[in-house]
Each structure stands twice: as structure tokens, then as C-alpha cells.
Amino acid sequence: MASPDPVVEAIFDAVAATAPEIRAALPGRRVKSGTDNPSGESVMAGDLYADELLGDALTAVDGVGSFVSEEREAAVDAGGAVGSGDGDAYAVAIDPLDGSSNLRSNNAMGTVVGVYDAPLPATGRDLVAAGYVLYGPITTMVVADDSGVREEVVEADDGSVSRSVVEDDLRLPDDPLVYGFGGRVPDWPDAFTAFAREIEDELKLRYGGAMVGDVNQVLTYGGIFAYPALVDAPEGKLRLSFEANPIAYIVEQAGGAATDGDTDILDIEPEGVHDRVPLYVGNGELVDRLETALD
């Protein structure tokens, strides 16, 4: 196995270091900030806090050339030529607090990270690593690179933060158990509704309103997650650079598949950093069935 990329490791060290601070700050930041993000969505106070904390931590990493966030219109130049071909610097894209609408109801949420060896916007094929932090009953971090996928527990003790690997070769189980589909059922296209009716007879529903939590269920138990194209929003809800690409990379490295209903997510050519895309990820057989159903 190849040695870990030291810059990628430094990036995830920085993400892990922020996790206890983000978690500790959430109780006082469960209200709307009064601002909207570049996608026109209302931003929670927790979103802004996580964005600022992660922005400061990641732009300080030697080897990060730019930082792009779901909460910011444009990239932050952190120095270094991203994607110059000599490994000079990476671009890091984040969703600082995925599922922040769950703050009010105190349900799961997390942070999504994509590390690109190309200036953004870029395709998922330019990812060298991706991961997410899940703020559940415990704080875990899933990290994927070209060597595979691992799950870690992040803990803070006496001012220091540790990363402990609990699964060093995370793979999707062969026998899927769960599914989670976003969006309002009346807004689903007929073909997706028919597919959902089939799946609900085979698998158990697990949907919590935060993509990282729902995808983590799929990685743990096998199955399929979707935020589909909607009748009034054919582009779906999730952002390609910050959410769909990193999650697709993780799931594919874990032996699964990811699609927008027609094309592998990682092959989609973006026009802008805030592009949206439908997302369907999980066990390959289920994703294949989904593509056939939508054809």
C-alpha cells in the first residue's frame, strides 16, 4: 500500500481538529443567521460558525492552494498553484454543516470534504481524497483515498484531538438493508416513484434529513440513498462540488456506485462551483436498477 499523502493527512487532521469545536458550539447556534448562501438557502448560525472555523484551519495547511465552501460565492486563495501537475497544491471544497436544518430538532449532521487536484469547478475524477465527519452519538470521520476507505473516531481530551481508526477497509455489505430518499413524494417523477415503491418492499427506510447520516447508514448496512431529480427541480438539490462528488467518491471507493440517473457522478463536467445535481448512491446492483427504471 502506498504511503499516505502528507498534505491529504494534514487536511483531515485539520478537519478533525475543528470537529470538537464545531460540536461544542452548536447549542448556541440553532437559529437562522438572517443571511442566504450562494444557492439562495437560508443559513443557520451554525453554518457560518463551521464555515469560518474550517476556512481558517484549512487555508493554514501547507499544500492547500484554495478553499471553496457551500457558504461562499468564490474560492479563497490560500497560495500555491492548484492542479499544476507537480503536486504543488490542492483545492479543498466543503459543506461545513451538512444537514444544518436538523439543528432545531437535534438530529444528525456533519461536514463533507473533497480534496481536488484541479482548480474548481472540476470533475470528481480530479478528487484525490474525500471524507465526512458525522456528529452522531459519537463523532466519526470517514476518509477515502486511492487506497480505500476507513472509519475513524474523533475524540478530544485535555485540549488535544485524536483520530482512532475503527475500520481500516470499509466496504459496502453485499446484502443491502436500508434506503433513504429525499424530496417530497408528490414532487418525485413517476419513474422514480415506481422505483421507490419497489425498493420499499425490499429494504428498511432510514432517512434523517442529513445526507452524511443517511449515506453513513448505507455504508454501514448496504442499500441506496437518493436525492432525486424533482418535477419542479430537475437538477435536484445537492451541490456537485461540495456534496455529490465527495460522497460519490467515498461510495465508489467502498465498492458501490454513484449516478445522476444517467452518468457516473464523477464524470459530470461542472459549469460552476455551485452547480446542483441529482444523486443516487449505494450498492451497484441497486444503482443499476435505478438507472434502468429512469431510462
C-alpha positions in Angstrom: 0.0 0.0 0.0 1.3 3.4 -0.9 2.2 5.8 1.9 -0.5 8.4 2.7 -0.2 11.8 1.0 1.1 14.0 3.8 -0.9 17.0 2.5 -4.2 15.0 2.5 -3.4 13.7 6.0 -2.8 17.3 7.2 -6.1 18.3 5.6 -8.0 15.7 7.5 -6.0 16.4 10.7 -7.3 20.0 10.4 -10.9 18.9 9.8 -10.7 16.5 12.8 -9.3 19.3 15.0 -12.3 21.5 14.2 -14.9 18.8 14.9 -15.0 19.1 18.7 -15.2 22.9 18.5 -18.0 22.8 15.9 -19.9 20.3 18.0 -19.4 22.2 21.3 -20.6 25.4 19.6 -23.9 24.1 18.1 -26.2 24.5 21.2 -25.9 28.3 20.9 -26.2 28.4 17.1 -29.5 26.7 16.4 -31.1 29.8 14.9 -31.1 31.4 11.4 -28.3 33.8 10.7 -30.5 36.1 8.6 -28.4 35.6 5.5 -28.6 33.3 2.5 -25.9 31.2 0.9 -25.0 31.5 -2.9 -27.6 28.9 -3.6 -30.4 31.0 -2.1 -30.9 28.9 1.0 -31.3 30.4 4.5 -28.1 29.9 6.5 -28.1 28.8 10.2 -25.8 30.5 12.7 -24.1 27.0 13.0 -23.3 27.0 9.2 -21.5 30.3 9.4 -19.5 29.3 12.5 -18.4 26.0 11.0 -17.5 27.7 7.7 -15.3 30.2 9.4 -13.6 27.7 11.6 -12.9 25.3 8.8 -11.8 28.1 6.4 -9.2 29.3 8.9 -8.0 25.7 9.6 -7.8 24.5 6.0 -6.2 27.6 4.5 -3.5 27.3 7.1 -2.5 23.9 5.8 0.7 23.9 3.7 -0.3 22.4 0.4 -3.8 23.8 0.3 -4.0 26.2 -2.6 -7.6 27.2 -2.5 -10.6 26.8 -0.3 -14.2 26.7 -1.6 -17.3 26.4 0.6 -21.0 26.0 0.0 -21.4 29.1 2.1 -19.1 31.3 0.0 -19.6 32.7 -3.5 -16.0 32.4 -4.6 -12.9 30.5 -3.7 -10.4 31.7 -1.1 -6.8 31.8 -2.5 -4.6 30.1 0.0 -1.4 30.2 -2.0 0.1 27.7 -4.4 -0.8 26.7 -7.9 -3.7 24.2 -7.8 -3.5 21.4 -10.3 -0.2 22.4 -11.7 0.7 18.8 -12.3 3.6 18.8 -9.9 1.6 18.2 -6.7 2.1 21.8 -5.7 -1.3 22.4 -4.1 -4.8 21.1 -3.7 -8.2 22.7 -3.8 -10.5 21.8 -0.8 -14.2 22.0 -1.1 -16.5 21.7 1.9 -20.1 21.6 3.0 -19.3 23.0 6.5 -22.5 21.7 8.2 -24.5 19.3 6.1 -28.0 18.9 7.5 -27.9 22.1 9.5 -31.7 22.2 9.2 -31.5 19.4 11.8 -30.1 21.8 14.4 -33.5 22.8 15.6 -34.7 19.2 16.0 -31.3 18.0 17.3 -30.8 15.3 14.7 -27.6 14.2 12.9 -25.5 16.5 10.8 -21.9 16.6 9.5 -19.1 18.1 7.5 -18.3 17.0 3.9 -14.8 17.4 2.4 -13.5 17.0 -1.1 -9.8 17.3 -2.0 -9.2 18.1 -5.7 -6.0 18.2 -7.7 -7.5 20.8 -10.0 -8.9 24.3 -9.8 -12.7 24.3 -9.1 -15.1 23.7 -10.7 -13.7 20.3 -11.6 -15.0 16.8 -12.1 -15.0 14.1 -9.4 -12.2 12.4 -11.3 -9.9 15.2 -10.1 -10.5 14.2 -6.4 -7.5 12.6 -4.7 -9.4 12.2 -1.4 -12.8 12.8 0.2 -14.4 12.4 3.6 -17.0 13.4 6.0 -17.4 14.0 9.7 -20.6 12.7 11.3 -21.9 14.4 14.5 -23.9 11.4 15.8 -23.9 9.9 19.3 -20.1 9.8 18.8 -18.1 11.9 16.4 -16.8 9.8 13.5 -14.8 10.6 10.3 -14.9 8.6 7.1 -11.9 9.2 4.8 -11.4 7.8 1.3 -8.4 7.9 -1.0 -6.9 5.7 -3.7 -6.0 3.1 -1.0 -9.6 2.6 0.1 -12.0 3.9 2.8 -11.5 4.0 6.6 -13.7 5.0 9.5 -12.2 6.8 12.5 -13.4 8.0 15.8 -12.5 11.6 16.7 -12.1 12.5 20.3 -10.9 15.5 22.3 -9.1 15.1 25.6 -7.2 17.8 27.5 -7.0 20.2 24.6 -5.8 17.6 22.1 -7.7 15.8 19.4 -7.1 12.2 18.4 -8.1 10.1 15.4 -8.5 6.4 16.1 -9.1 4.0 13.1 -12.0 1.6 13.9 -12.4 0.2 10.4 -9.4 0.3 8.0 -11.2 -1.2 5.0 -14.8 0.0 4.9 -16.8 -1.8 2.2 -20.5 -1.8 1.4 -22.1 -5.0 2.6 -23.1 -7.4 -0.1 -26.7 -7.8 1.2 -28.3 -4.3 1.3 -30.7 -3.5 4.1 -31.6 0.2 4.0 -32.8 3.0 1.8 -33.3 6.8 2.2 -34.9 9.1 -0.4 -35.1 12.9 -0.1 -37.6 15.4 -1.5 -41.4 15.5 -1.2 -43.0 12.4 -2.6 -45.5 14.4 -4.7 -42.5 16.1 -6.4 -40.9 12.9 -7.5 -41.1 12.0 -11.2 -43.3 9.0 -11.9 -40.4 6.7 -12.9 -38.6 7.4 -9.6 -41.8 6.9 -7.6 -42.3 3.5 -9.2 -38.7 2.5 -8.3 -39.3 3.7 -4.7 -42.4 1.6 -4.4 -40.3 -1.5 -5.4 -37.5 -0.7 -3.0 -39.8 -0.1 0.0 -40.9 -3.7 -0.3 -37.3 -4.9 -0.1 -35.4 -2.6 2.3 -35.9 -0.7 5.5 -36.4 3.1 5.4 -33.7 5.1 7.1 -33.9 8.8 6.3 -32.9 11.6 8.7 -32.6 14.7 6.6 -28.8 15.0 6.6 -27.0 13.4 3.7 -24.0 12.4 5.7 -26.1 10.5 8.2 -28.2 8.8 5.5 -25.2 7.8 3.5 -23.4 6.5 6.6 -26.4 4.2 7.1 -25.9 2.9 3.6 -22.2 2.4 4.1 -22.8 0.6 7.3 -25.7 -1.7 6.3 -25.7 -1.6 2.5 -28.5 -0.1 0.4 -29.2 3.1 -1.6 -29.5 6.8 -0.9 -31.1 9.3 -3.3 -31.9 12.9 -3.5 -33.6 12.6 -6.9 -34.4 15.0 -9.7 -37.7 16.6 -8.9 -40.6 17.6 -11.2 -40.0 21.3 -10.4 -36.2 20.9 -9.8 -34.8 18.5 -12.4 -31.3 19.5 -11.2 -32.1 18.2 -7.7 -30.9 19.8 -4.5 -27.3 18.7 -3.8 -24.3 20.6 -4.9 -21.9 18.7 -7.2 -18.6 20.1 -5.9 -19.3 20.1 -2.1 -21.7 17.1 -1.7 -22.3 14.8 -4.6 -18.7 14.4 -5.8 -17.1 13.7 -2.4 -19.9 11.3 -1.4 -19.8 9.5 -4.8 -16.0 9.1 -4.5 -16.4 7.6 -1.0 -19.1 5.2 -2.0 -17.3 4.1 -5.2 -14.1 3.5 -3.2 -16.1 1.4 -0.8 -17.3 -0.8 -3.7 -20.5 0.9 -4.6 -21.8 3.1 -7.4 -23.0 6.7 -7.9 -25.0 8.3 -10.7 -27.2 11.3 -11.6 -29.6 8.8 -13.1 -27.7 8.5 -16.4 -24.0 9.3 -15.8 -21.5 8.4 -13.2 -21.4 11.4 -10.8 -17.6 11.6 -11.0 -17.7 12.1 -14.8 -20.0 15.1 -14.8 -18.5 18.3 -16.2 -19.5 21.2 -14.0 -20.1 24.7 -15.2 -19.8 26.4 -11.8 -18.8 25.6 -8.2 -22.4 25.8 -7.0 -24.0 23.5 -9.7 -26.7 21.2 -8.4 -27.2 17.5 -9.5 -29.5 14.6 -8.7 -27.6 12.0 -6.6 -28.2 8.2 -6.3 -25.5 6.2 -4.5 -25.2 2.7 -3.0 -24.8 -0.9 -3.9 -24.1 -1.3 -7.5 -27.0 -3.6 -8.3 -29.5 -1.1 -6.8 -27.9 1.8 -8.6 -28.1 -0.2 -11.9 -31.8 -0.9 -11.3 -32.4 2.7 -10.6 -30.8 3.8 -13.9 -32.8 1.2 -15.8 -36.0 2.4 -14.1 -35.3 6.1 -15.0 -34.3 5.2 -18.6 
